[in-house]
Amino acid sequence: MDFGNVGLVVAGLVVGFIVGMTGVGGGSLMTPILLWFGINPATAVGTDLLYAAITKSGGVLVHAKNRNIDWAITGWLTLGSVPAVGLTLWFLSSLHSSPDAMNAVIKQALGFVLFATALAILFKKRLLQFAHDRAGGHYNPSGARLNALTVVTGLVLGTMVALTSIGAGALGTVALFILYPFLVTKRLVGTEIAHAVPLTLVAGLGHASMGNMDWHILGFLLIGSLPGIYLGSHLSGRISDELLRPCLAVMLAMIGFKLAF
């Protein structure tokens, strides 16, 4: 195993550890790391999408066993996200004859979504407080209106994920907290993970069909990430969220700013 492959295993281990400890940061950390390794943006996004689909599949099994998934919400999100993925991939395929243009679009989108993710992580408590306040207020959509808002949320998430591999985690969870403030946290997290797996799988396979995939890199990332997630999950809660969240947010904001501007 050469130095580059060892670096990929270590990257998978570190990102898996952070995801296991905080629940966020998978795509928002892995894709920039792959760019740092010199991988072009399209391949970095495609590889990270299948990486996310595989690593989160285990989470779905656990949450489903514990009945922490609202399959109705997952269905409405998927109704918006999967068509959005298809349209976004079609748009990217139209740029495929010009790889530089496609990579430029992905890199620009990646920067803005990283910045938005950083804000969502940094102001997580305020956003959650807004959701809780709204739950006791007069504005509380339900029925067809709530379903329509969920489909639109899925559409936005699907577009972001297909373009950048980022958004299904931190942004998706915050969106669900705002839309469904009465659901307990563990069911919202489980529902977000259940939606993220088919979303990242479809987007990842779509990118793979366009050649935006490196199976060699994917394999080495998984070698590191699987034990990393296991270790991080066991240490979850032992390091203060007040320390982790600002550090992660600042790091993502700096990376996003550099990519976008």
C-alpha positions in Angstrom: 0.0 0.0 0.0 1.6 3.3 -1.1 1.5 6.6 0.7 -1.5 7.9 -1.2 -3.6 4.9 -0.4 -2.6 5.1 3.3 -3.7 8.8 3.2 -7.1 7.8 1.8 -7.6 5.2 4.6 -6.6 7.8 7.2 -9.0 10.3 5.6 -11.8 7.8 5.8 -11.0 7.0 9.4 -11.0 10.7 10.5 -14.2 11.6 8.6 -15.9 8.4 9.9 -14.8 9.3 13.4 -16.2 12.8 13.2 -19.5 11.6 11.6 -19.8 9.0 14.4 -19.2 11.6 17.1 -21.3 14.5 15.7 -23.7 13.0 13.2 -22.7 15.5 10.5 -19.7 16.3 8.3 -19.6 13.3 6.0 -19.9 14.8 2.6 -19.0 18.3 3.7 -15.6 17.0 4.8 -14.9 14.1 2.5 -15.4 15.9 -0.8 -13.0 18.8 0.0 -10.5 16.2 1.3 -10.7 14.4 -2.1 -10.2 17.7 -3.9 -7.1 18.2 -1.7 -5.8 14.8 -2.9 -6.0 16.2 -6.4 -9.1 14.4 -7.6 -11.2 16.4 -10.0 -14.5 17.8 -8.5 -16.9 15.6 -10.6 -15.1 12.4 -9.5 -14.8 13.6 -5.9 -18.6 14.1 -5.8 -19.5 10.8 -7.4 -17.1 8.8 -5.2 -18.3 10.5 -2.0 -22.0 9.9 -2.9 -21.5 6.1 -3.0 -19.3 6.3 0.0 -22.2 8.0 1.9 -24.8 5.5 0.6 -22.7 2.5 1.9 -21.7 4.0 5.2 -25.3 5.2 6.1 -26.9 1.9 5.1 -25.9 0.4 8.4 -27.6 3.4 10.2 -30.9 2.7 8.4 -30.9 -0.9 9.6 -30.4 0.2 13.2 -33.0 3.0 13.1 -35.5 0.8 11.4 -35.1 -1.9 14.0 -35.6 0.7 16.7 -38.6 2.1 14.8 -37.0 5.5 14.6 -38.0 6.1 10.9 -41.1 7.9 9.7 -41.5 6.2 6.3 -44.3 8.6 5.2 -42.0 11.6 5.6 -39.2 9.6 3.9 -41.6 8.9 1.0 -42.6 12.6 0.5 -38.9 13.7 0.6 -38.0 11.1 -1.9 -40.8 12.1 -4.2 -39.1 15.5 -4.5 -35.4 14.5 -4.3 -35.1 11.6 -6.8 -36.6 13.6 -9.7 -34.4 16.5 -8.7 -31.4 14.2 -8.8 -32.4 13.0 -12.3 -32.8 16.6 -13.7 -29.5 17.7 -12.1 -27.6 14.7 -13.5 -29.2 15.4 -16.9 -27.9 19.0 -16.7 -24.4 17.8 -15.7 -24.4 15.3 -18.5 -25.1 18.1 -21.0 -21.8 19.6 -19.8 -20.0 16.3 -20.0 -18.5 17.2 -23.4 -16.8 20.0 -21.6 -15.3 18.6 -18.4 -13.8 22.0 -17.4 -17.3 23.6 -17.4 -18.8 20.7 -15.4 -16.1 20.8 -12.8 -16.4 24.6 -12.6 -20.2 24.3 -11.9 -19.7 21.6 -9.3 -16.9 23.5 -7.6 -18.9 26.7 -7.4 -22.0 24.9 -6.1 -19.8 23.0 -3.6 -18.5 26.2 -2.1 -21.9 27.7 -1.5 -23.4 24.5 -0.1 -20.4 24.1 2.3 -21.0 27.7 3.5 -24.7 27.0 4.0 -23.9 23.8 5.9 -21.5 25.7 8.1 -24.2 28.3 9.0 -26.7 25.5 9.7 -24.2 23.8 12.1 -23.1 27.1 13.8 -26.7 28.2 14.4 -28.2 24.8 15.0 -29.5 25.7 18.5 -31.2 28.9 17.3 -32.8 27.0 14.4 -34.0 24.3 16.7 -35.4 26.9 19.1 -37.2 28.5 16.2 -38.8 25.1 15.4 -39.8 24.5 19.0 -41.3 28.1 19.2 -43.2 27.6 16.0 -44.6 24.3 17.3 -46.4 26.3 20.0 -47.5 29.1 17.7 -50.2 29.6 15.2 -48.2 28.7 12.1 -48.3 24.9 11.9 -48.9 23.5 8.4 -50.4 20.0 8.2 -52.0 17.7 5.6 -51.5 18.5 2.0 -49.7 21.8 2.7 -47.1 20.0 4.9 -46.7 17.2 2.3 -46.1 19.8 -0.4 -43.5 21.6 1.7 -41.7 18.3 2.3 -41.6 17.5 -1.4 -40.1 20.9 -2.1 -37.5 20.3 0.6 -36.7 17.0 -1.0 -36.3 18.7 -4.4 -33.9 21.3 -3.0 -31.9 18.6 -1.1 -31.8 16.4 -4.2 -30.4 19.2 -6.4 -27.7 20.1 -3.8 -26.7 16.5 -3.2 -26.5 15.6 -6.9 -24.3 18.7 -7.6 -22.1 18.6 -4.5 -22.7 15.4 -2.5 -23.5 17.7 0.5 -26.8 18.7 2.1 -28.5 15.4 3.0 -27.0 15.5 6.5 -26.8 18.8 8.3 -29.2 20.8 6.1 -31.6 17.9 5.7 -31.9 17.4 9.5 -32.4 21.2 10.2 -35.1 21.3 7.5 -36.9 18.4 9.1 -36.7 20.0 12.5 -38.4 23.1 11.2 -41.1 21.2 9.2 -41.8 18.6 11.9 -41.1 20.2 15.3 -43.5 17.7 17.1 -41.4 14.6 16.1 -38.9 13.5 18.6 -35.2 14.0 17.6 -34.3 10.4 17.2 -37.1 9.9 14.7 -36.1 13.0 12.7 -32.5 11.8 12.6 -33.6 8.3 11.6 -35.9 9.6 8.9 -33.1 11.8 7.5 -30.7 8.9 7.3 -33.4 6.7 5.6 -33.9 9.4 3.0 -30.2 10.0 2.5 -29.4 6.4 1.5 -31.6 6.1 -1.6 -30.8 9.8 -2.4 -27.0 9.3 -2.4 -27.3 5.9 -4.0 -29.3 7.1 -7.0 -27.1 10.2 -7.3 -23.9 8.2 -6.9 -24.9 5.6 -9.5 -25.8 8.4 -11.9 -22.4 10.0 -11.5 -20.8 6.5 -11.9 -22.6 6.1 -15.2 -21.0 9.3 -16.4 -17.6 8.1 -15.3 -17.4 10.3 -12.3 -16.3 7.5 -10.0 -13.1 6.0 -8.7 -13.7 2.6 -7.2 -10.1 2.3 -6.1 -10.5 5.4 -3.9 -13.9 4.3 -2.6 -12.5 1.0 -1.4 -9.7 2.6 0.6 -12.0 5.2 2.1 -14.4 2.5 3.4 -11.5 0.6 4.9 -10.9 3.6 7.2 -14.4 4.9 7.6 -16.1 1.8 9.0 -13.9 1.5 12.1 -13.9 5.3 12.4 -17.7 5.5 12.6 -17.7 2.7 15.2 -15.1 4.4 17.4 -16.7 7.9 17.0 -20.2 6.5 17.9 -18.8 5.1 21.2 -17.2 8.5 22.0 -20.3 10.5 21.1 -21.2 12.9 23.9 -17.8 12.8 25.6 -16.5 15.9 23.8 -18.5 19.0 24.3 -20.8 19.9 21.4 -20.1 23.6 22.2 -16.5 23.0 21.2 -17.0 20.7 18.2 -19.8 22.6 16.5 -18.0 26.0 16.1 -14.7 24.3 15.0 -16.5 22.2 12.4 -18.5 25.2 11.2 -15.5 27.5 10.9 -13.5 24.9 9.0 -16.4 24.3 6.5 -17.0 28.0 6.0 -13.3 28.6 5.2 -13.3 25.7 2.7 -16.6 26.9 1.1 -15.4 30.5 0.8 -12.2 29.3 -0.9 -14.1 27.1 -3.4 -16.8 29.6 -4.2 -14.7 32.7 -4.5 
